[in-house]
Amino acid sequence: QVRLVESGGGLVQAGGSLRLSCAASGSTFNILAMGWYRQAPGKQRELVATITGGRITNYADSVKGRFTISRDNAENTVYLQMNSLKPEDTAVYFCNAQVSRYPGTPFWGQGTQVTVAS
């Protein structure tokens, strides 16, 4: 099993920045890709960014050029640097991990709220 704990959310003005962190514990040596998803009220959860163990990244079009995902394999932590935030970025952000030992069963954190005020 893998446990994911997010931190770093909060309230920020439009144009501001936040940095989210997600610390993994448990069977971390089995972790393949990690990523960030978000869910706004009344909407489905959507991909924000992912990163593999080899640090290959993928971003949603809506955040390209503004958000940067990074990963510290030694610390089993993934980060999401969010710049030039917009009110439409307001959502609960969830950390996700794909674990080789549990194919097809992603692990999720509890989520952290990001609110961008206009």
Backbone torsions as a table, in degrees:
resi	resn	phi	psi	omega
1	GLN	NA	153.3	177.8
2	VAL	-127.9	133.2	176.7
3	ARG	-109.7	133.5	-179.0
4	LEU	-119.9	131.3	-180.0
5	VAL	-127.6	117.3	-180.0
6	GLU	-91.8	155.4	173.2
7	SER	-155.0	165.1	173.6
8	GLY	106.0	-3.8	178.4
9	GLY	-72.2	174.0	179.1
10	GLY	162.8	-165.6	179.9
11	LEU	-105.3	131.6	-179.3
12	VAL	-142.9	151.9	176.0
13	GLN	-77.6	152.3	176.4
14	ALA	-54.3	137.2	-176.5
15	GLY	91.9	-10.2	-178.8
16	GLY	-83.9	-173.5	-176.1
17	SER	-132.5	151.8	171.6
18	LEU	-143.0	154.2	174.8
19	ARG	-125.8	119.5	177.4
20	LEU	-95.1	146.6	176.0
21	SER	-126.9	149.5	176.4
22	CYS	-139.0	115.1	-179.9
23	ALA	-100.7	129.3	179.7
24	ALA	-102.9	142.6	176.0
25	SER	-140.4	163.3	-177.6
26	GLY	101.6	-134.1	-177.3
27	SER	-81.0	60.1	-173.2
28	THR	-70.0	-21.9	180.0
29	PHE	-68.9	-12.8	178.3
30	ASN	-92.8	-3.2	-175.2
31	ILE	-71.7	131.4	175.7
32	LEU	-98.7	-98.1	179.1
33	ALA	-89.2	152.3	171.4
34	MET	-127.9	159.1	-177.9
35	GLY	-164.7	176.8	177.2
36	TRP	-123.2	135.6	174.2
37	TYR	-126.0	163.6	177.0
38	ARG	-142.4	154.8	179.0
39	GLN	-139.4	116.8	176.8
40	ALA	-90.3	158.1	-179.8
41	PRO	-55.7	129.9	177.7
42	GLY	77.3	4.8	-178.4
43	LYS	-121.2	163.4	177.1
44	GLN	-79.0	156.3	175.8
45	ARG	-66.0	136.5	-178.0
46	GLU	-130.9	152.7	178.3
47	LEU	-70.7	138.7	173.3
48	VAL	-106.7	-55.4	-178.8
49	ALA	-162.5	149.8	175.1
50	THR	-133.1	159.3	178.2
51	ILE	-146.9	134.5	178.9
52	THR	-87.9	174.9	176.1
53	GLY	-61.9	-28.8	176.8
54	GLY	-86.6	9.4	176.5
55	ARG	67.1	29.2	169.4
56	ILE	-81.2	128.2	-173.6
57	THR	-112.0	157.2	177.1
58	ASN	-144.8	137.3	-176.8
59	TYR	-129.2	148.9	168.1
60	ALA	-67.9	146.1	-179.1
61	ASP	-57.2	-33.9	-174.8
62	SER	-68.2	-16.7	-177.5
63	VAL	-117.2	-4.2	-179.3
64	LYS	-58.5	134.8	-179.3
65	GLY	85.1	-11.6	179.9
66	ARG	-115.8	-35.3	-177.5
67	PHE	-109.2	147.7	176.3
68	THR	-134.0	125.1	176.3
69	ILE	-99.5	140.3	177.8
70	SER	-144.2	166.5	-172.7
71	ARG	-145.4	135.4	173.9
72	ASP	-110.6	99.7	-175.9
73	ASN	-66.0	-33.6	-179.7
74	ALA	-65.9	-34.8	-178.5
75	GLU	-97.9	-0.9	-179.3
76	ASN	53.7	45.2	-177.0
77	THR	-130.0	140.5	174.5
78	VAL	-119.8	143.3	-177.0
79	TYR	-121.4	155.2	172.1
80	LEU	-134.2	107.0	175.3
81	GLN	-87.9	120.5	-176.0
82	MET	-116.0	115.6	179.3
83	ASN	-115.6	164.1	178.3
84	SER	49.5	48.2	-175.7
85	LEU	-65.6	146.3	-179.5
86	LYS	-120.6	156.3	177.9
87	PRO	-55.4	-31.7	-179.9
88	GLU	-72.7	-6.1	173.4
89	ASP	-82.3	-6.9	179.3
90	THR	-61.3	124.6	-177.0
91	ALA	-177.8	171.3	166.2
92	VAL	-89.4	127.1	-178.0
93	TYR	-101.7	129.1	-177.2
94	PHE	-115.6	138.1	172.8
95	CYS	-87.9	146.2	-175.8
96	ASN	-136.4	143.4	176.2
97	ALA	-136.2	134.9	173.2
98	GLN	-98.9	125.6	-173.3
99	VAL	-117.3	128.8	-174.6
100	SER	-62.7	-29.9	-177.4
101	ARG	-73.8	-19.7	-177.2
102	TYR	-127.7	68.0	-177.1
103	PRO	-61.4	136.0	178.8
104	GLY	80.2	2.7	-179.5
105	THR	-125.7	87.7	179.8
106	PRO	-70.8	152.0	175.1
107	PHE	-101.1	146.2	-177.2
108	TRP	-128.1	147.7	169.4
109	GLY	-83.7	-178.3	-176.3
110	GLN	-83.9	-13.8	178.2
111	GLY	96.8	151.1	175.7
112	THR	-136.7	134.8	-174.9
113	GLN	-80.4	131.7	171.5
114	VAL	-119.6	122.7	179.1
115	THR	-123.3	124.8	-179.9
116	VAL	-112.5	115.9	-178.4
117	ALA	-89.1	140.5	-179.3
118	SER	-86.0	NA	NA
